[in-house]
Every structure is written in C-alpha cells, then in structure tokens.
C-alpha cells in the first residue's frame, strides 16, 4: 500500500493497523533545536483518546506515546522523529462474523477490490485508530509554528442540530464531551445522542477549526494553494465527506459586495473588515485567522442490520458488533486541529526556503 505520507518539507508517514500490536509515525523535516518531549505530545492524544464518555467507543487505549528517535537531551536533532503507541485493548473476535462480508459505508469492498486482500479486524489500515498518529505529529507541528500561532477546533453540528453563534464560548469546548462551544446545545446533544445510541444507530457531525496568528505569505498560487492543501488534509481524515474554507458554500449565496473582505489602514497596517475568505486569498495566507469546516458522515459500524454482499458474491445482511462511536465526529476535533497544524508547519518551512522570511 502506497500513499502513507503527507507533506513536503514537514513530512509525516504513519504505519500500523487498528488491531495490530502498535501504531506509529515518522516525522521528517522538523528543524533542530526545538524543545520536545513525550509530555508535549501526550495532552493532545488524551483529547482524542477513546473511552472518555458514553458517547465514544469504549475501547480502552491509554495511547501512551514513546519517542524513539530524533530527540536528544530534550531537543529535536533535525533527524527523523519516530513515535510509537502500543495497542492494548483489541477485540478481534468482534469481527469474526463479518470477516467475509462487506460492511455498507465502510472501505471493506473498495480495499478488497484494489488489493485483493484486507484486514477485517476493525477495518485494519482504514480504521480511525490511525489518526492517533496524526494527532501526535500535529503536536510536533505546533512546535514548529511557535507559540504565536493558536490552533483550536470545535464541534458545531450533530446531525440536524447546530450551535448558536450568539452563545459561542471557547471556554466551554473542554467542559463537555462534544468539544461544543455552545453549552445549551451541548446539553441538548446528550439526549439526542443517547437516543441514537440506544437505537443502535449513529449521527454525523460538522467540525470547525481555526488558526490565529498565522503570518501572511504562506502558500503559493495555483498548485501549492494553502486552502487546497488544507482541504486535502482535512478530507483525508476518516469519514470526512466535505470541507469548506471561510464561508465556503455560503459564499455562493452572497453578492460580490457582500463577499469582498474590505480593507482599511490601522496603525500603519492593513486591517480587514470581515473574513469571508477564511484568511486565504489566491492560495496565500493574509494574516487573518485561517478558518475551515468539515463534515463527518455517520459512523458506518451500527447495530441496525443492512443489506450487503460477501466476498464470495453472496447476498447477506450485516450488522456490526463491538465497540464503536455513535458519532465519530466527536473525536475528529483534535484530528482536524492536528492536520491543520501539519499543513501550516509544512508551508511555513516552504515559505522560509523560498523567501528566506518567516
């Protein structure tokens, strides 16, 4: 299987399967001299870790990260940084009854058609378990970006239920199991998802990520656009089916004078009066906040029986036992933050290489 690496100068290669002995990644291109320890990475992994509420899979993985290379006496050396996480709570027997059947909505059939062989235990390589290593790499990317860049995310929609902007409070994000910035919505979502979970079903979600303090000039026209590579990075996350930058599809409903982000001068610097563009113009950052949203489909592993076929071409009925997220979008918030961090770190290094600035 190819295509396990993303990035240009800040390059991340992940490896491992959901029910294998371990997962890991190699981060190449990290500048030397940055302070880095496992304690810098672990808090981000803890936010993504399963089993923290009744609204996520009850698989108990401590996700304790180990740095195997690339760091000496607490600082990066400039050589590849290898990270390792042991899998400790696999239940492969949960998948025995569907090992020869394709689960609707999953990658089972597509993997089998492409490779002629697949790992049915939790989806193998296609499992969202892989995203733990993206989160670990994102922690390193934040070190590259520096403390002046703040990246944060939130869950802003659960099924048909969405937050209200007038109640948006970033302080609420870490106070509820949904990473939700609206306390009223978060409270209502508990009842909604409890009902869906008892039905053996699932819901999709809309996630929001932003990066403040990003310097202007990152990205490139045409084939190195910052927004294009952010969209590709977010789209690569498991179960993501749509990405918007700035106003996204809503911009198509605006008139030109409404959509244009007007500018004035303030204290000798350019100031924007709005941010419909999401901090990117012509594929290049403007210095405004980078804003993106992405849509995550409902979890495909559900208890409701669905019509499918087996690898032998037999018509079957499939339902998935085991431990699964009733809304996989919840734990996608720290993953989205990490992917945004990795893209920005990569573009920062590319910008320095080309212009000598940044």
C-alpha positions as CSV (number, residue, x, y, z in Angstrom):
1,X,0.0,0.0,0.0
2,X,1.4,3.4,-1.0
3,X,0.4,6.9,-0.1
4,X,1.1,6.7,3.6
5,X,3.0,10.0,3.7
6,X,1.8,13.6,3.5
7,X,3.6,16.9,3.4
8,X,6.6,18.3,1.5
9,X,9.2,19.7,3.9
10,X,7.4,18.7,7.1
11,X,6.6,15.1,6.1
12,X,4.6,12.6,8.1
13,X,4.4,8.9,7.5
14,X,2.1,6.8,9.5
15,X,2.0,3.0,9.9
16,X,0.0,0.3,11.7
17,X,-3.5,-1.2,11.9
18,X,-6.4,-1.0,14.3
19,X,-5.8,-4.4,15.8
20,X,-2.1,-4.8,15.2
21,X,0.4,-4.7,18.0
22,X,1.1,-1.0,17.7
23,X,0.7,2.1,15.6
24,X,3.3,4.7,14.8
25,X,4.6,7.5,12.6
26,X,7.8,9.1,11.4
27,X,8.0,12.9,11.2
28,X,10.8,14.1,8.9
29,X,11.9,17.7,8.3
30,X,11.4,19.0,11.8
31,X,14.0,21.8,12.4
32,X,16.7,21.1,15.1
33,X,16.8,22.7,18.4
34,X,13.1,22.7,19.3
35,X,12.2,21.6,22.8
36,X,10.3,18.4,22.6
37,X,9.3,15.6,25.0
38,X,6.6,13.0,25.3
39,X,4.8,15.3,27.7
40,X,4.5,17.9,24.9
41,X,2.6,15.3,22.8
42,X,0.5,13.4,25.3
43,X,-2.1,16.1,26.1
44,X,-3.3,16.2,22.5
45,X,-3.5,12.4,22.4
46,X,-5.5,12.5,25.6
47,X,-8.1,14.7,24.0
48,X,-8.6,12.2,21.1
49,X,-8.3,9.1,23.3
50,X,-11.4,6.7,23.2
51,X,-13.5,5.7,26.1
52,X,-13.7,9.1,27.8
53,X,-17.5,9.3,27.8
54,X,-20.6,7.2,26.9
55,X,-20.7,9.0,23.5
56,X,-17.5,7.4,22.2
57,X,-16.2,3.9,21.7
58,X,-15.5,2.1,25.0
59,X,-12.2,0.7,23.7
60,X,-9.7,1.5,26.4
61,X,-6.5,2.6,24.9
62,X,-4.2,4.8,27.0
63,X,-2.4,6.0,23.9
64,X,0.9,6.5,25.7
65,X,3.3,7.8,23.2
66,X,7.0,7.0,23.1
67,X,9.7,9.0,21.2
68,X,12.1,6.5,19.7
69,X,14.4,8.9,17.7
70,X,15.1,12.4,16.6
71,X,15.3,13.9,20.1
72,X,18.4,14.3,22.3
73,X,18.6,15.9,25.7
74,X,15.1,17.3,25.3
75,X,15.6,18.9,21.9
76,X,15.0,17.9,18.3
77,X,18.1,17.0,16.4
78,X,16.8,17.6,12.9
79,X,16.8,13.9,12.1
80,X,13.5,11.8,11.7
81,X,11.4,11.7,14.8
82,X,9.8,8.3,15.3
83,X,6.8,8.0,17.5
84,X,5.2,4.7,18.8
85,X,1.9,3.8,20.5
86,X,1.1,0.3,21.7
87,X,-2.4,-1.1,21.0
88,X,-3.5,-2.8,24.3
89,X,-7.3,-3.3,24.0
90,X,-8.1,-5.1,20.8
91,X,-11.1,-7.5,20.5
92,X,-10.6,-9.0,17.1
93,X,-13.2,-11.7,17.8
94,X,-15.9,-9.0,17.4
95,X,-15.2,-9.0,13.7
96,X,-15.2,-12.8,13.1
97,X,-18.8,-13.0,11.9
98,X,-18.3,-10.3,9.2
99,X,-14.8,-11.1,8.1
100,X,-16.1,-12.4,4.8
101,X,-18.8,-9.7,4.3
102,X,-18.6,-6.1,3.2
103,X,-20.0,-3.6,5.7
104,X,-22.1,-0.9,4.0
105,X,-20.5,2.5,4.2
106,X,-17.1,1.1,5.1
107,X,-14.0,0.7,3.0
108,X,-14.2,-3.1,3.0
109,X,-15.3,-3.6,-0.5
110,X,-13.1,-0.9,-2.0
111,X,-10.0,-2.3,-0.2
112,X,-10.7,-5.8,-1.4
113,X,-11.3,-4.6,-5.0
114,X,-8.0,-2.7,-5.0
115,X,-5.6,-5.1,-3.1
116,X,-7.3,-8.5,-3.3
117,X,-6.8,-8.8,0.4
118,X,-7.8,-6.9,3.6
119,X,-7.6,-6.9,7.3
120,X,-11.2,-7.1,8.6
121,X,-10.3,-6.5,12.3
122,X,-11.7,-3.1,12.9
123,X,-11.0,-2.0,9.4
124,X,-7.3,-2.6,9.6
125,X,-5.4,0.3,8.0
126,X,-8.7,2.2,7.2
127,X,-9.6,2.5,10.8
128,X,-9.7,5.8,12.5
129,X,-7.2,4.3,15.0
130,X,-4.6,5.6,12.6
131,X,-5.5,9.2,13.4
132,X,-3.8,9.0,16.8
133,X,-0.5,9.3,15.0
134,X,-1.7,12.4,13.1
135,X,-2.5,14.0,16.4
136,X,1.0,13.1,17.7
137,X,2.5,14.6,14.6
138,X,0.3,17.7,14.9
139,X,1.8,18.3,18.4
140,X,5.3,18.5,16.8
141,X,3.9,20.8,14.0
142,X,2.7,23.2,16.7
143,X,6.3,23.3,18.0
144,X,7.4,24.3,14.5
145,X,4.8,27.0,14.2
146,X,5.7,28.5,17.6
147,X,3.6,29.9,20.4
148,X,2.4,32.8,18.3
149,X,0.1,30.5,16.3
150,X,-3.0,29.3,18.1
151,X,-5.0,26.4,16.6
152,X,-8.3,25.2,18.1
153,X,-11.4,23.4,17.0
154,X,-15.0,22.7,18.0
155,X,-17.9,20.5,17.1
156,X,-20.6,22.8,15.7
157,X,-23.2,20.4,14.4
158,X,-24.6,17.0,15.4
159,X,-26.9,15.5,12.8
160,X,-29.6,18.2,12.2
161,X,-28.7,20.1,15.4
162,X,-26.3,23.0,15.3
163,X,-24.8,25.6,17.7
164,X,-25.9,29.1,18.0
165,X,-23.2,31.7,17.3
166,X,-24.6,34.1,19.9
167,X,-23.8,31.5,22.6
168,X,-20.4,30.6,21.3
169,X,-17.9,30.4,24.1
170,X,-14.4,28.8,23.6
171,X,-14.1,28.2,27.3
172,X,-17.0,25.7,27.0
173,X,-15.2,23.4,24.5
174,X,-13.3,21.4,27.1
175,X,-16.2,21.4,29.6
176,X,-18.4,18.9,27.7
177,X,-17.9,15.6,25.9
178,X,-18.7,17.1,22.4
179,X,-16.0,19.8,22.2
180,X,-19.0,22.1,21.8
181,X,-18.7,25.9,22.3
182,X,-22.4,26.3,23.0
183,X,-23.4,25.0,26.5
184,X,-27.1,24.9,25.7
185,X,-26.5,22.9,22.5
186,X,-24.1,20.5,24.3
187,X,-26.7,19.7,26.9
188,X,-29.4,19.0,24.3
189,X,-27.0,16.8,22.3
190,X,-26.6,14.4,25.2
191,X,-30.3,13.4,24.9
192,X,-30.1,13.3,21.2
193,X,-27.1,11.0,21.0
194,X,-28.3,8.8,23.9
195,X,-31.4,8.1,21.8
196,X,-29.4,7.3,18.7
197,X,-27.0,5.1,20.6
198,X,-29.9,3.1,22.2
199,X,-31.3,2.6,18.7
200,X,-28.0,1.1,17.6
201,X,-27.5,3.8,15.1
202,X,-25.2,6.9,14.6
203,X,-25.1,10.5,13.6
204,X,-22.8,12.7,11.5
205,X,-21.2,16.0,12.6
206,X,-19.8,19.3,11.4
207,X,-16.5,20.4,12.9
208,X,-14.8,23.8,12.9
209,X,-11.1,24.5,13.1
210,X,-9.2,27.8,13.0
211,X,-5.6,29.0,13.3
212,X,-4.9,32.5,14.6
213,X,-1.5,34.3,14.4
214,X,-0.6,32.7,11.0
215,X,1.8,35.1,9.2
216,X,0.8,36.4,5.8
217,X,2.5,34.8,2.8
218,X,2.1,31.1,3.4
219,X,1.0,29.1,0.4
220,X,1.5,29.5,-3.3
221,X,-0.6,30.3,-6.4
222,X,-2.1,27.6,-8.5
223,X,-0.7,24.2,-7.4
224,X,0.5,24.9,-3.9
225,X,-2.5,26.8,-2.6
226,X,-2.7,26.8,1.1
227,X,-6.5,26.3,1.1
228,X,-6.3,23.5,-1.4
229,X,-3.8,21.6,0.8
230,X,-5.8,22.3,4.0
231,X,-8.8,20.9,2.2
232,X,-6.9,17.8,1.1
233,X,-5.6,17.3,4.6
234,X,-9.0,17.5,6.3
235,X,-10.6,15.4,3.5
236,X,-8.0,12.7,4.3
237,X,-9.5,12.2,7.8
238,X,-11.6,9.0,8.1
239,X,-15.3,9.6,7.3
240,X,-14.9,13.2,6.1
241,X,-17.2,13.9,3.1
242,X,-16.9,17.7,2.7
243,X,-14.7,20.7,3.5
244,X,-15.3,24.4,3.4
245,X,-12.8,27.3,3.7
246,X,-14.1,30.5,5.1
247,X,-17.7,31.0,4.2
248,X,-17.4,28.0,1.8
249,X,-20.7,27.1,0.0
250,X,-22.4,30.0,1.8
251,X,-20.3,32.4,-0.3
252,X,-22.1,31.3,-3.4
253,X,-25.3,32.9,-2.0
254,X,-23.7,36.3,-1.5
255,X,-23.4,39.3,-3.8
256,X,-20.0,40.4,-4.7
257,X,-20.1,43.5,-2.5
258,X,-21.1,41.3,0.4
259,X,-18.4,38.7,-0.1
260,X,-15.5,41.1,-0.6
261,X,-13.4,41.5,2.5
262,X,-12.8,45.2,2.6
263,X,-9.6,46.7,3.9
264,X,-8.5,49.8,5.7
265,X,-5.3,51.0,7.4
266,X,-4.9,50.9,11.1
267,X,-1.7,51.9,13.0
268,X,0.2,51.6,9.7
269,X,-1.0,48.1,9.0
270,X,-3.7,46.6,6.7
271,X,-6.9,45.7,8.6
272,X,-9.7,43.6,7.1
273,X,-13.3,44.4,8.0
274,X,-14.5,40.8,7.5
275,X,-13.1,37.4,6.8
276,X,-15.4,35.6,4.3
277,X,-12.2,34.2,2.6
278,X,-11.2,32.4,5.7
279,X,-7.8,34.0,5.9
280,X,-6.6,32.9,2.4
281,X,-6.6,34.9,-0.9
282,X,-5.2,33.4,-4.1
283,X,-4.0,30.4,-2.2
284,X,-1.8,32.6,0.2
285,X,-2.5,33.4,3.8
286,X,-3.4,37.1,4.5
287,X,-2.6,37.2,8.2
288,X,-6.2,36.8,9.2
289,X,-7.5,33.7,11.1
290,X,-7.4,30.6,8.9
291,X,-11.0,29.1,9.1
292,X,-12.3,25.8,7.9
293,X,-15.2,23.5,8.5
294,X,-15.5,19.8,7.6
295,X,-18.4,17.3,7.6
296,X,-18.1,13.8,9.0
297,X,-20.6,11.2,8.0
298,X,-22.5,9.0,10.5
299,X,-20.4,6.1,11.8
300,X,-20.9,3.1,9.5
301,X,-20.5,0.5,12.2
302,X,-24.0,0.2,13.5
303,X,-26.2,-2.5,15.1
304,X,-29.1,-1.9,12.6
305,X,-29.0,-4.7,10.0
306,X,-28.2,-3.6,6.5
307,X,-28.2,-5.4,3.1
308,X,-24.8,-6.2,1.7
309,X,-22.8,-8.9,-0.1
310,X,-20.0,-11.2,0.9
311,X,-16.6,-11.5,-0.8
312,X,-17.9,-14.7,-2.4
313,X,-20.7,-12.7,-4.1
314,X,-23.5,-13.9,-1.7
315,X,-26.3,-11.6,-0.7
316,X,-26.1,-11.1,3.1
317,X,-27.4,-9.0,5.9
318,X,-24.8,-7.3,8.0
319,X,-24.7,-5.6,11.4
320,X,-21.6,-4.7,13.3
321,X,-21.0,-5.8,16.9
322,X,-18.2,-4.5,19.0
323,X,-17.3,-1.0,20.4
324,X,-18.0,1.9,18.1
325,X,-18.5,5.7,18.3
326,X,-22.2,6.7,17.8
327,X,-20.7,9.9,16.4
328,X,-17.2,9.5,15.1
329,X,-17.1,13.3,14.5
330,X,-16.6,14.0,18.3
331,X,-13.0,12.6,18.4
332,X,-12.3,14.2,15.0
333,X,-11.9,17.6,16.5
334,X,-8.3,17.1,17.7
335,X,-7.5,15.3,14.5
336,X,-8.7,18.3,12.4
337,X,-6.6,20.6,14.6
338,X,-3.6,18.3,14.0
339,X,-4.0,18.2,10.2
340,X,-4.3,22.0,10.1
341,X,-1.1,22.3,12.2
342,X,0.8,19.9,9.9
343,X,-0.2,21.8,6.8
344,X,0.7,25.2,8.3
345,X,4.1,23.9,9.6
346,X,4.9,22.5,6.1
347,X,4.0,25.7,4.4
348,X,6.0,27.8,6.9
349,X,9.1,25.8,6.2
350,X,8.4,26.0,2.4
351,X,7.9,29.8,2.8
352,X,11.3,30.1,4.6
353,X,13.0,28.0,2.0
354,X,11.7,30.1,-0.9
355,X,11.8,33.7,0.5
356,X,14.2,33.5,3.5
357,X,11.4,35.1,5.6
358,X,9.1,33.7,8.3
